[in-house]
Amino acid sequence: MIFWAPILHFYQPSFQDFEVLKKIDKECYKPLLNMLEEHPVKICVNINTILIDLLYEFGLGDTLDLFKNLESDNKIEILGTAKFHPIIPLLPQKEILNQIRLNEEDLKRIFPNWERNGFFPPELSISSKTAKYIQELGYKWVIISGISCPIDWPSEEIFCSPNGLQLFFRDDILSNKISFNNIKAKEFIQEMMNLFNNGNNKGKKDKYIITAMDAETFGHHIKKYERIFLSKTFDLIEERDEIKVEFISELDKYFPIAKQTIIPKDSSWSTSCEDLKNNNPYPLWNDTHNKIHNYYWKIVKSLNKLMDLADTLDLTKEWNIQNYYNTAKWFYDRSICSDTTWWANPERGIWSPNIIYNGIVLLMKAALNAHLALIYANRDDGEVYYDSISYYHGLIMMEISKLAQRNLAFSS
């Protein structure tokens, strides 16, 4: 028997344009969720709850009803994650826990029966420390990229970290074939059967396969793909006895836990073998050769220091202190999403100065309000961090201009 455990990842940034979100909802979310209603499926779903906020804010709450229906019918399992989609290995522990807590509070409100079980780190970014935090919060398992696997490929037993967190690895090859429309439904079924047969018809063993990709792949990035690929795949599986669609959380009922414990490699689902060789585990977000990345993380480092100082304030002392602090915290939580640095990779063809700027504005608003809270508390110990943030903000703006001029030169 082949157990296929698929994951769909739903996310949009806090500053997403309404018209874009409406288009994605029409092309992807509603058709995809309606299609899942038609099949006897079990799919793990990750929803960064900033998307839930946006759907409600823009009058698209009926899409949330589709999620609720699927969850109540036990067709989807909602995973834990970090609310605003940060690269969690790059954050201090305090903010990692805060982002996860914010997401959990939303999930418990929207899905009353939700409990901690599986965890989806944004961009499947992982490190040994973040795996430890995830387990300590009470999660049973985490999904991570295949590139992070330090042993021969596991498909017949389940490996755990030293503290007991079950580690499940995405099949990057198959997932990317699906994501980039490089495989048809029949071919995907055959790929799974090839793994089961293992080149012969003797000694067949049960195996599991995990795929994970952006939900927006189906209908938004690739038109009608929820029908052309997913629905067709489910139809083909219903005709076979050798393949079963299952939640990852159920796999330990069919497969043994390995005695050997392992530590995943620091990585993401966009990390290559070459990146690992170059000690560059999060290349699209923290590449040491990328000046915008460097300046961005210098801003974040100083902002973290500034927020730490603001956290020590007595908010009951004066209304202005409380108001500016709460405003700073609101912008801070939203400012560390992955999008700002992801869109700053022109050499990889990923380049949007306006999205970069949208993210930087959130950082600056958080810094300004934290600085004002300290000023109203008669504190000047945050001045050095605020000055540093302002300095690197200027350098980012200059670098965006330089890259735009260079790109123009290359294209002309």
C-alpha positions as CSV (number, residue, x, y, z in Angstrom):
1,M,0.0,0.0,0.0
2,I,1.1,3.5,-0.8
3,F,0.0,6.2,1.6
4,W,-0.1,9.6,0.0
5,A,-0.2,12.5,2.5
6,P,-0.8,15.8,0.6
7,I,-0.5,19.3,2.2
8,L,-1.9,22.6,0.8
9,H,-0.5,25.9,2.0
10,F,-2.8,28.9,2.0
11,Y,-1.2,32.4,2.6
12,Q,-1.3,36.0,1.6
13,P,0.7,38.9,3.1
14,S,-1.0,41.5,5.4
15,F,-0.5,44.2,2.7
16,Q,-2.0,42.2,-0.1
17,D,-4.1,44.3,-2.5
18,F,-7.8,43.7,-2.3
19,E,-8.3,43.2,-6.1
20,V,-5.5,40.6,-6.1
21,L,-6.9,38.8,-3.2
22,K,-10.4,38.8,-4.8
23,K,-8.9,37.4,-8.0
24,I,-7.1,34.6,-6.1
25,D,-10.2,33.8,-4.1
26,K,-12.3,33.5,-7.3
27,E,-9.7,31.6,-9.3
28,C,-8.3,29.3,-6.6
29,Y,-9.7,29.2,-3.1
30,K,-13.4,28.7,-3.8
31,P,-13.0,26.3,-6.8
32,L,-10.3,24.3,-4.9
33,L,-12.3,24.0,-1.7
34,N,-15.5,23.1,-3.6
35,M,-13.6,20.5,-5.5
36,L,-12.4,18.9,-2.3
37,E,-16.0,18.6,-1.1
38,E,-16.6,16.2,-4.0
39,H,-14.0,13.7,-3.1
40,P,-13.3,11.4,-0.1
41,V,-10.1,13.1,0.8
42,K,-7.8,13.6,3.8
43,I,-5.6,16.6,3.3
44,C,-3.5,18.6,5.7
45,V,-4.1,22.3,5.3
46,N,-2.0,25.2,6.5
47,I,-3.6,28.6,6.7
48,N,-1.6,31.4,8.1
49,T,-4.4,33.2,9.9
50,I,-3.5,36.6,8.5
51,L,-5.3,35.3,5.4
52,I,-8.4,34.6,7.5
53,D,-8.2,38.2,8.7
54,L,-8.0,39.4,5.1
55,L,-10.9,37.3,3.9
56,Y,-13.1,38.6,6.7
57,E,-11.9,42.2,6.2
58,F,-12.7,42.2,2.5
59,G,-16.0,40.5,2.7
60,L,-14.9,37.0,1.6
61,G,-16.0,35.2,4.7
62,D,-17.9,32.7,2.7
63,T,-14.6,31.1,1.7
64,L,-14.0,30.5,5.5
65,D,-17.3,28.6,5.6
66,L,-15.9,26.2,3.0
67,F,-12.9,25.6,5.2
68,K,-15.2,25.0,8.2
69,N,-17.3,22.5,6.3
70,L,-14.3,20.5,5.1
71,E,-12.9,20.5,8.6
72,S,-16.1,19.4,10.2
73,D,-16.4,16.6,7.6
74,N,-12.9,15.4,8.6
75,K,-11.6,16.1,5.0
76,I,-8.9,18.5,6.1
77,E,-6.6,18.8,9.1
78,I,-5.6,22.3,10.0
79,L,-1.9,22.7,10.9
80,G,-0.2,25.1,13.3
81,T,2.1,27.8,12.0
82,A,3.3,31.3,12.5
83,K,0.6,33.9,11.8
84,F,2.3,36.4,9.6
85,H,4.5,34.0,7.7
86,P,8.0,34.8,9.0
87,I,11.1,32.7,8.5
88,I,11.1,31.5,12.0
89,P,14.7,30.3,12.3
90,L,15.8,33.9,11.7
91,L,13.7,35.2,14.7
92,P,14.4,35.4,18.4
93,Q,12.6,32.8,20.5
94,K,10.2,35.3,22.0
95,E,8.9,36.4,18.6
96,I,8.7,32.8,17.3
97,L,6.5,31.8,20.2
98,N,4.4,35.0,19.8
99,Q,3.8,34.4,16.1
100,I,2.7,30.8,16.8
101,R,0.5,31.9,19.7
102,L,-1.3,34.5,17.6
103,N,-2.0,31.9,14.9
104,E,-3.2,29.4,17.5
105,E,-5.6,31.9,19.1
106,D,-7.2,32.5,15.7
107,L,-7.5,28.8,14.8
108,K,-9.2,28.1,18.1
109,R,-11.7,30.9,17.5
110,I,-12.5,29.8,13.9
111,F,-12.2,26.0,14.4
112,P,-13.4,25.3,18.1
113,N,-12.2,21.7,18.0
114,W,-8.7,22.6,16.8
115,E,-5.8,21.1,18.8
116,R,-2.0,21.2,18.4
117,N,-0.9,18.3,16.2
118,G,1.1,19.0,13.0
119,F,3.1,22.1,12.4
120,F,4.0,23.8,9.1
121,P,6.9,26.3,9.4
122,P,6.6,29.0,6.8
123,E,8.6,28.1,3.6
124,L,9.3,24.9,5.5
125,S,12.2,26.7,7.1
126,I,13.7,24.7,9.9
127,S,16.6,24.6,12.3
128,S,17.4,22.4,15.3
129,K,16.4,25.2,17.7
130,T,13.0,25.8,16.0
131,A,12.3,22.1,16.0
132,K,12.9,22.1,19.7
133,Y,10.5,25.1,20.3
134,I,7.8,23.4,18.2
135,Q,8.0,20.2,20.2
136,E,8.1,22.1,23.5
137,L,4.8,23.8,22.5
138,G,3.1,20.4,22.3
139,Y,3.1,19.7,18.6
140,K,3.4,16.0,17.6
141,W,5.1,16.4,14.2
142,V,6.5,19.0,11.8
143,I,6.7,19.0,8.0
144,I,10.0,20.0,6.5
145,S,11.7,20.0,3.1
146,G,13.3,16.9,1.8
147,I,16.6,18.8,1.5
148,S,16.8,18.9,5.3
149,C,16.9,15.1,5.6
150,P,20.3,13.9,6.9
151,I,19.8,10.2,6.2
152,D,18.7,7.9,3.4
153,W,15.2,8.8,2.2
154,P,12.6,7.6,4.8
155,S,9.5,6.0,3.3
156,E,8.9,2.9,5.5
157,E,9.5,4.3,9.0
158,I,9.1,7.6,10.8
159,F,12.1,9.4,12.3
160,C,12.0,11.8,15.3
161,S,14.3,14.5,16.6
162,P,16.1,13.8,19.9
163,N,13.2,15.4,21.9
164,G,10.6,13.2,20.2
165,L,9.2,15.5,17.5
166,Q,8.2,13.4,14.5
167,L,9.9,14.7,11.3
168,F,8.2,14.3,8.0
169,F,10.0,15.2,4.8
170,R,8.3,16.6,1.8
171,D,9.1,14.8,-1.5
172,D,10.7,17.9,-3.1
173,I,11.0,16.3,-6.6
174,L,7.4,15.2,-6.9
175,S,6.1,18.4,-5.2
176,N,8.0,20.6,-7.6
177,K,6.8,18.5,-10.6
178,I,3.3,19.2,-9.5
179,S,3.9,22.9,-8.7
180,F,5.4,23.6,-12.1
181,N,2.9,21.5,-14.1
182,N,5.6,19.0,-15.1
183,I,3.6,15.9,-14.4
184,K,0.1,14.7,-15.3
185,A,-2.3,12.9,-13.0
186,K,-1.7,9.5,-14.6
187,E,2.1,10.0,-14.4
188,F,1.9,11.0,-10.8
189,I,0.0,7.8,-10.0
190,Q,2.6,5.8,-11.9
191,E,5.4,7.5,-10.0
192,M,3.8,6.4,-6.7
193,M,3.3,2.9,-8.0
194,N,7.0,2.7,-9.1
195,L,8.0,3.5,-5.5
196,F,5.8,0.7,-4.3
197,N,7.0,-1.8,-6.8
198,N,10.6,-0.8,-6.3
199,G,11.7,-2.3,-9.5
200,N,10.2,-5.8,-8.9
201,N,7.1,-7.6,-7.8
202,K,8.5,-9.3,-4.8
203,G,8.7,-8.2,-1.2
204,K,6.5,-5.2,-1.6
205,K,6.3,-3.0,1.5
206,D,4.0,-0.2,2.5
207,K,5.5,3.2,1.8
208,Y,4.4,6.8,2.3
209,I,4.8,9.9,0.2
210,I,4.3,13.5,1.3
211,T,3.8,16.4,-1.1
212,A,3.4,20.0,-0.1
213,M,2.8,23.1,-2.2
214,D,1.1,26.5,-2.3
215,A,-2.6,26.2,-2.6
216,E,-2.5,29.1,-5.1
217,T,-0.9,26.7,-7.6
218,F,-4.3,25.3,-8.2
219,G,-6.3,27.7,-10.3
220,H,-4.4,31.0,-9.7
221,H,-0.9,30.1,-10.9
222,I,-2.1,27.3,-13.2
223,K,-5.6,27.9,-14.5
224,K,-8.2,25.1,-13.7
225,Y,-5.3,23.0,-12.2
226,E,-7.5,21.9,-9.3
227,R,-9.6,20.0,-11.9
228,I,-6.9,19.1,-14.4
229,F,-4.6,17.6,-11.9
230,L,-6.0,17.3,-8.3
231,S,-9.5,16.1,-9.1
232,K,-8.3,13.8,-11.8
233,T,-5.7,12.3,-9.4
234,F,-8.3,11.7,-6.7
235,D,-10.6,10.0,-9.3
236,L,-7.7,7.7,-10.4
237,I,-6.9,6.8,-6.8
238,E,-10.5,5.9,-6.1
239,E,-10.1,3.3,-8.9
240,R,-7.1,1.6,-7.2
241,D,-6.7,-0.4,-4.0
242,E,-2.9,0.2,-3.8
243,I,-3.0,3.9,-2.9
244,K,-4.7,5.6,0.0
245,V,-4.9,9.3,0.8
246,E,-4.2,9.9,4.4
247,F,-3.5,12.6,7.0
248,I,0.2,12.8,8.1
249,S,-1.1,12.6,11.7
250,E,-2.3,9.0,10.9
251,L,0.9,7.7,9.4
252,D,2.3,6.4,12.7
253,K,-0.6,4.0,12.8
254,Y,0.8,2.3,9.7
255,F,4.5,2.9,10.1
256,P,7.0,2.2,12.9
257,I,8.9,4.9,14.7
258,A,12.7,4.5,14.0
259,K,15.0,3.9,17.0
260,Q,17.5,6.3,15.5
261,T,16.9,10.0,16.2
262,I,18.0,12.6,13.7
263,I,18.6,16.4,13.5
264,P,17.3,18.0,10.3
265,K,19.6,20.3,8.3
266,D,19.0,24.0,8.5
267,S,17.0,24.7,5.3
268,S,13.8,25.7,3.5
269,W,11.9,24.3,0.6
270,S,13.8,26.8,-1.6
271,T,17.2,25.6,-0.4
272,S,19.4,23.7,-2.9
273,C,22.3,21.4,-2.3
274,E,24.7,24.2,-3.5
275,D,23.1,26.5,-0.9
276,L,23.8,24.0,1.9
277,K,27.4,23.6,0.7
278,N,27.8,27.4,0.9
279,N,26.2,27.6,4.4
280,N,23.3,29.5,2.9
281,P,20.3,27.7,4.3
282,Y,17.7,30.4,3.7
283,P,18.9,31.8,0.4
284,L,15.8,33.8,-0.6
285,W,15.5,35.6,2.7
286,N,19.0,35.9,4.2
287,D,21.7,35.6,1.5
288,T,24.9,37.2,2.8
289,H,25.7,38.4,-0.7
290,N,22.4,40.2,-1.0
291,K,22.7,43.8,0.3
292,I,19.0,44.3,0.7
293,H,18.8,41.2,2.8
294,N,21.8,42.4,4.9
295,Y,20.3,45.8,5.5
296,Y,16.9,44.4,6.3
297,W,18.2,42.0,9.0
298,K,20.2,44.9,10.5
299,I,17.0,46.8,10.8
300,V,15.2,43.9,12.3
301,K,18.0,43.3,14.8
302,S,17.8,46.9,16.0
303,L,14.0,46.9,16.0
304,N,14.1,43.8,18.2
305,K,16.3,45.7,20.7
306,L,14.0,48.7,20.5
307,M,10.9,46.5,21.1
308,D,12.7,44.8,24.1
309,L,13.1,48.2,25.6
310,A,9.5,49.1,24.9
311,D,8.4,45.8,26.6
312,T,9.8,47.1,29.9
313,L,7.6,50.2,29.9
314,D,4.8,50.8,32.4
315,L,1.8,51.1,30.1
316,T,-0.5,52.3,32.9
317,K,1.6,55.4,33.5
318,E,0.3,57.5,30.6
319,W,-2.1,57.0,27.7
320,N,0.4,58.0,25.1
321,I,2.9,55.4,26.2
322,Q,0.3,52.6,25.9
323,N,-1.1,53.9,22.6
324,Y,2.3,54.1,20.9
325,Y,3.4,50.8,22.3
326,N,0.3,49.0,21.2
327,T,0.7,50.6,17.7
328,A,4.3,49.5,17.6
329,K,3.5,46.0,18.5
330,W,0.7,45.8,15.8
331,F,3.1,46.9,13.1
332,Y,6.0,44.8,14.5
333,D,4.0,41.5,14.3
334,R,3.2,42.2,10.6
335,S,6.6,43.6,9.6
336,I,8.6,40.3,9.8
337,C,6.8,38.4,7.0
338,S,8.9,36.6,4.5
339,D,7.6,38.6,1.5
340,T,9.9,41.6,1.9
341,T,13.1,39.8,1.4
342,W,11.7,37.1,-1.0
343,W,10.9,39.9,-3.5
344,A,14.4,41.2,-3.2
345,N,16.1,38.6,-5.4
346,P,16.5,40.1,-8.8
347,E,19.3,37.8,-9.9
348,R,16.7,34.9,-9.4
349,G,14.0,36.8,-11.3
350,I,12.2,37.7,-8.1
351,W,11.9,41.5,-7.9
352,S,9.3,43.9,-6.7
353,P,10.4,47.2,-5.3
354,N,6.9,48.1,-4.2
355,I,6.5,44.9,-2.2
356,I,9.9,45.4,-0.6
357,Y,8.9,48.9,0.3
358,N,5.5,47.7,1.7
359,G,7.4,45.5,4.1
360,I,10.0,48.2,5.0
361,V,7.2,50.6,5.8
362,L,5.8,48.2,8.4
363,L,9.3,48.0,10.0
364,M,9.6,51.8,10.1
365,K,6.1,52.3,11.6
366,A,6.9,49.8,14.3
367,A,10.2,51.5,15.0
368,L,8.7,55.0,15.1
369,N,6.0,54.1,17.5
370,A,8.3,52.1,19.8
371,H,10.6,55.1,19.8
372,L,7.7,57.5,20.6
373,A,6.5,55.2,23.5
374,L,10.0,55.5,25.0
375,I,10.1,59.3,24.5
376,Y,6.8,59.7,26.3
377,A,8.3,57.6,29.1
378,N,11.2,60.0,29.3
379,R,13.6,57.2,28.1
380,D,16.4,57.9,25.6
381,D,18.0,54.4,25.7
382,G,16.3,53.6,22.4
383,E,17.8,56.4,20.4
384,V,20.8,54.4,19.2
385,Y,18.6,51.7,17.8
386,Y,16.2,54.1,16.2
387,D,19.1,55.9,14.5
388,S,20.5,52.6,13.3
389,I,17.1,51.6,11.8
390,S,16.8,55.0,10.0
391,Y,20.4,54.6,8.6
392,Y,19.8,51.2,7.2
393,H,16.4,52.2,5.8
394,G,18.2,54.8,3.7
395,L,20.7,52.2,2.5
396,I,17.9,49.9,1.4
397,M,16.2,52.7,-0.5
398,M,19.6,53.5,-2.3
399,E,20.1,49.8,-3.1
400,I,16.7,49.5,-4.6
401,S,17.5,52.4,-6.8
402,K,20.8,50.9,-7.9
403,L,19.3,47.6,-8.7
404,A,16.6,49.2,-10.7
405,Q,19.1,51.1,-12.7
406,R,21.2,48.0,-13.2
407,N,18.2,46.0,-14.4
408,L,17.3,48.7,-16.8
409,A,20.8,48.7,-18.2
410,F,20.8,44.9,-18.7
411,S,17.4,45.0,-20.5
412,S,18.3,47.8,-22.9
